[in-house]
Amino acid sequence: MDIVARKGKLMAFVEVKLSRAAGLGPPESRVTRLKQARIATAASEYLSLLDEMPEETRFDVIAITWPPGKPPRIDHIESAFTADD
């Protein structure tokens, strides 16, 4: 997990993936079920340390595709997965 962000009643746990080569597929495809489970476990541990729980949580992915010599494309995928996936 790369970013923990809070806005009002929402806390987002965000994984950032970068791809520079087209042959590897979209960056978000590398957030595997195993990676999702690890992020969800880390998020649960983090939340257990808080004095006040957020009303809403979600798991996002920021996918950056950056081919050589071109500007990057950044996609923010909100609610990319759930802790139950």
Residue frames as a rotation matrix with the C-alpha (Angstrom) as fourth column:
MET 1
0.594 0.804 0.000 0.00
0.804 -0.594 0.000 0.00
0.000 0.000 -1.000 0.00
ASP 2
-0.340 -0.812 0.474 1.49
0.842 -0.487 -0.231 3.27
0.418 0.321 0.850 -1.10
ILE 3
-0.775 0.151 0.613 -0.93
-0.219 -0.975 -0.036 5.94
0.592 -0.162 0.789 0.10
VAL 4
-0.318 0.766 -0.559 -3.39
0.948 0.263 -0.179 6.29
0.010 -0.587 -0.810 2.96
ALA 5
-0.889 0.074 0.452 -5.63
0.045 -0.968 0.246 9.29
0.455 0.239 0.858 2.38
ARG 6
-0.399 0.789 -0.467 -8.48
0.870 0.165 -0.465 10.67
-0.290 -0.592 -0.752 4.41
LYS 7
-0.894 0.263 0.363 -11.11
-0.071 -0.883 0.463 13.14
0.442 0.388 0.809 3.29
GLY 8
-0.129 0.876 0.465 -13.92
-0.891 -0.308 0.334 13.83
0.436 -0.371 0.820 5.68
LYS 9
0.371 0.421 0.827 -15.56
-0.786 0.618 0.038 10.52
-0.495 -0.664 0.560 6.61
LEU 10
0.984 -0.002 -0.177 -13.72
-0.118 0.733 -0.670 8.52
0.131 0.681 0.721 3.93
MET 11
0.163 -0.971 0.173 -10.35
-0.614 0.037 0.789 6.78
-0.773 -0.235 -0.590 4.21
ALA 12
0.918 0.073 -0.389 -8.78
-0.378 0.452 -0.808 5.41
0.116 0.889 0.442 1.03
PHE 13
0.216 -0.853 0.476 -6.00
-0.133 0.457 0.879 2.87
-0.967 -0.253 -0.015 0.89
VAL 14
0.850 0.119 -0.513 -4.24
-0.474 -0.253 -0.843 3.28
-0.230 0.960 -0.159 -2.43
GLU 15
0.210 -0.780 0.590 -1.83
0.462 0.611 0.643 1.10
-0.862 0.138 0.488 -4.38
VAL 16
0.554 -0.129 -0.823 0.19
-0.637 -0.702 -0.319 2.84
-0.536 0.701 -0.471 -7.12
LYS 17
0.259 -0.457 0.851 1.44
0.517 0.810 0.277 0.85
-0.816 0.368 0.446 -10.11
LEU 18
0.258 -0.311 -0.915 3.64
-0.687 -0.725 0.053 2.12
-0.680 0.615 -0.400 -12.95
SER 19
0.420 -0.170 0.891 4.14
0.567 0.816 -0.111 0.50
-0.709 0.552 0.439 -16.34
ARG 20
0.011 -0.498 -0.867 6.68
-0.536 -0.735 0.415 1.71
-0.844 0.460 -0.275 -18.89
ALA 21
-0.922 -0.352 -0.163 6.38
-0.335 0.512 0.791 -1.27
-0.195 0.783 -0.590 -21.28
ALA 22
-0.143 0.942 -0.305 3.18
-0.987 -0.114 0.111 -2.01
0.069 0.317 0.946 -23.19
GLY 23
-0.231 -0.006 -0.973 3.87
-0.403 0.911 0.090 -5.74
0.885 0.413 -0.213 -23.26
LEU 24
-0.968 -0.189 -0.164 3.31
0.072 0.417 -0.906 -6.12
0.240 -0.889 -0.391 -19.53
GLY 25
-0.132 0.986 -0.105 -0.37
0.825 0.168 0.540 -5.23
0.550 -0.016 -0.835 -19.71
PRO 26
0.364 0.336 0.869 -2.08
-0.087 -0.916 0.391 -2.47
0.927 -0.218 -0.305 -17.80
PRO 27
-0.613 -0.718 0.331 -0.43
-0.370 -0.109 -0.922 -1.56
0.698 -0.688 -0.199 -14.49
GLU 28
-0.086 0.659 0.747 -3.59
-0.996 -0.072 -0.051 -2.26
0.020 -0.748 0.663 -12.49
SER 29
0.667 0.330 -0.669 -3.46
-0.421 0.907 0.027 -5.91
0.615 0.263 0.743 -13.59
ARG 30
-0.267 -0.855 -0.444 -0.45
0.088 0.437 -0.895 -6.35
0.960 -0.278 -0.042 -11.30
VAL 31
-0.526 0.238 0.817 -2.60
-0.848 -0.228 -0.479 -5.72
0.072 -0.944 0.322 -8.22
THR 32
-0.561 0.199 -0.803 -3.24
-0.155 0.928 0.338 -9.43
0.813 0.314 -0.490 -7.87
ARG 33
0.574 0.805 -0.146 -5.61
-0.073 0.228 0.971 -11.14
0.815 -0.547 0.190 -5.43
LEU 34
0.260 -0.568 -0.781 -2.62
0.912 0.410 0.006 -11.89
0.317 -0.714 0.624 -3.20
LYS 35
-0.775 -0.542 0.326 -1.56
0.451 -0.835 -0.315 -8.22
0.443 -0.097 0.891 -3.28
GLN 36
-0.122 0.835 0.537 -5.14
-0.318 -0.545 0.776 -7.18
0.940 -0.076 0.332 -2.54
ALA 37
0.669 0.358 -0.652 -5.26
0.405 0.559 0.723 -9.51
0.623 -0.748 0.229 0.47
ARG 38
-0.224 -0.840 -0.494 -1.99
0.950 -0.076 -0.301 -8.09
0.216 -0.537 0.816 1.80
ILE 39
-0.754 0.023 0.656 -3.26
0.030 -0.997 0.069 -4.52
0.656 0.072 0.751 1.38
ALA 40
0.288 0.950 0.118 -6.53
-0.209 -0.058 0.976 -5.39
0.935 -0.305 0.182 3.12
THR 41
0.472 -0.194 -0.860 -4.62
0.783 0.539 0.309 -6.97
0.404 -0.820 0.406 6.04
ALA 42
-0.644 -0.764 -0.050 -2.36
0.725 -0.588 -0.359 -3.93
0.245 -0.267 0.932 6.36
ALA 43
-0.478 0.555 0.681 -5.39
-0.207 -0.824 0.527 -1.62
0.854 0.111 0.509 6.21
SER 44
0.572 0.719 -0.394 -7.13
0.176 0.362 0.915 -3.59
0.801 -0.593 0.081 8.95
GLU 45
0.076 -0.644 -0.761 -4.06
0.984 0.174 -0.049 -3.37
0.163 -0.745 0.647 11.16
TYR 46
-0.820 -0.364 0.442 -3.77
0.354 -0.929 -0.108 0.36
0.450 0.068 0.890 10.49
LEU 47
-0.073 0.894 0.441 -7.46
-0.229 -0.446 0.865 0.95
0.971 -0.038 0.238 11.29
SER 48
0.515 0.272 -0.813 -7.09
0.611 0.548 0.571 -0.95
0.600 -0.791 0.116 14.57
LEU 49
-0.428 -0.782 -0.454 -4.59
0.897 -0.309 -0.315 1.71
0.106 -0.542 0.834 15.71
LEU 50
-0.607 0.225 0.762 -6.95
0.106 -0.928 0.358 4.64
0.787 0.298 0.540 15.15
ASP 51
-0.933 0.328 -0.147 -8.86
0.087 -0.190 -0.978 6.32
-0.349 -0.925 0.148 17.94
GLU 52
-0.020 0.945 -0.326 -11.71
-0.428 -0.303 -0.851 7.18
-0.903 0.122 0.411 15.60
MET 53
-0.454 -0.087 0.887 -12.76
0.572 0.734 0.365 4.87
-0.683 0.673 -0.283 12.78
PRO 54
-0.872 0.209 -0.442 -13.71
-0.456 -0.673 0.582 6.41
-0.176 0.709 0.682 9.43
GLU 55
0.037 0.973 0.227 -17.31
-0.568 0.207 -0.796 5.89
-0.822 -0.100 0.560 8.38
GLU 56
0.963 0.267 -0.027 -16.25
-0.156 0.476 -0.866 4.64
-0.218 0.838 0.500 4.96
THR 57
-0.081 -0.995 0.061 -13.15
-0.370 0.086 0.925 2.92
-0.925 0.052 -0.375 3.61
ARG 58
0.950 0.310 -0.049 -12.21
-0.171 0.380 -0.909 1.92
-0.263 0.872 0.413 0.10
PHE 59
0.049 -0.925 0.377 -9.33
0.306 0.373 0.876 0.43
-0.951 0.072 0.301 -1.83
ASP 60
0.863 0.194 -0.466 -8.15
-0.305 -0.536 -0.788 2.38
-0.403 0.822 -0.403 -4.88
VAL 61
0.170 -0.844 0.508 -5.50
0.801 0.418 0.427 1.84
-0.573 0.335 0.748 -7.52
ILE 62
0.604 -0.139 -0.785 -3.58
-0.467 -0.860 -0.208 4.57
-0.646 0.492 -0.584 -9.31
ALA 63
0.434 -0.388 0.813 -2.35
0.682 0.731 -0.015 3.13
-0.588 0.562 0.582 -12.60
ILE 64
0.411 -0.405 -0.817 0.38
-0.498 -0.850 0.172 5.05
-0.764 0.336 -0.551 -14.40
THR 65
0.581 -0.255 0.773 1.23
0.714 0.616 -0.334 4.13
-0.391 0.746 0.540 -17.97
TRP 66
0.630 -0.462 -0.624 4.36
-0.368 -0.886 0.284 5.95
-0.684 0.051 -0.728 -19.12
PRO 67
0.779 -0.349 0.520 5.75
0.613 0.595 -0.520 4.85
-0.128 0.724 0.678 -22.48
PRO 68
-0.180 -0.936 -0.302 9.28
0.711 -0.335 0.618 6.08
-0.680 -0.104 0.726 -23.24
GLY 69
-0.914 -0.334 0.230 9.27
0.401 -0.656 0.640 9.49
-0.063 0.677 0.733 -24.89
LYS 70
-0.255 0.900 0.353 5.58
0.293 -0.276 0.915 10.15
0.921 0.337 -0.194 -24.18
PRO 71
-0.478 0.155 0.864 3.73
-0.757 -0.571 -0.316 11.85
0.445 -0.806 0.391 -21.34
PRO 72
-0.994 0.104 -0.019 2.33
0.098 0.836 -0.539 9.58
-0.040 -0.538 -0.842 -18.63
ARG 73
-0.173 0.985 0.016 -1.31
-0.345 -0.076 0.935 8.56
0.922 0.157 0.353 -18.48
ILE 74
-0.979 -0.138 0.147 -2.65
-0.173 0.203 -0.964 8.42
0.104 -0.969 -0.223 -14.93
ASP 75
-0.117 0.964 -0.239 -5.86
-0.187 0.215 0.959 6.57
0.975 0.157 0.155 -14.09
HIS 76
-0.819 -0.004 0.573 -7.35
-0.573 0.009 -0.819 6.69
-0.002 -1.000 -0.010 -10.59
ILE 77
-0.339 0.686 -0.644 -9.54
-0.052 0.670 0.741 3.63
0.939 0.284 -0.192 -10.13
GLU 78
-0.467 0.268 0.843 -11.76
-0.870 -0.310 -0.383 4.23
0.159 -0.912 0.378 -7.12
SER 79
0.270 0.565 0.780 -13.03
-0.732 0.647 -0.216 1.14
-0.626 -0.512 0.588 -5.27
ALA 80
-0.149 -0.446 -0.883 -10.82
-0.937 0.350 -0.019 -1.06
0.317 0.824 -0.470 -7.43
PHE 81
-0.343 0.092 -0.935 -11.36
0.140 0.989 0.046 -3.97
0.929 -0.115 -0.352 -5.04
THR 82
0.538 0.534 0.652 -12.86
-0.627 -0.264 0.733 -4.76
0.564 -0.803 0.192 -1.65
ALA 83
-0.323 -0.662 0.676 -11.42
-0.944 0.277 -0.179 -6.44
-0.069 -0.696 -0.715 1.40
ASP 84
0.237 0.545 0.804 -13.70
-0.472 0.788 -0.395 -9.42
-0.849 -0.287 0.444 0.66
ASP 85
0.641 0.018 -0.768 -12.37
-0.762 0.142 -0.632 -10.04
0.098 0.990 0.105 -2.87
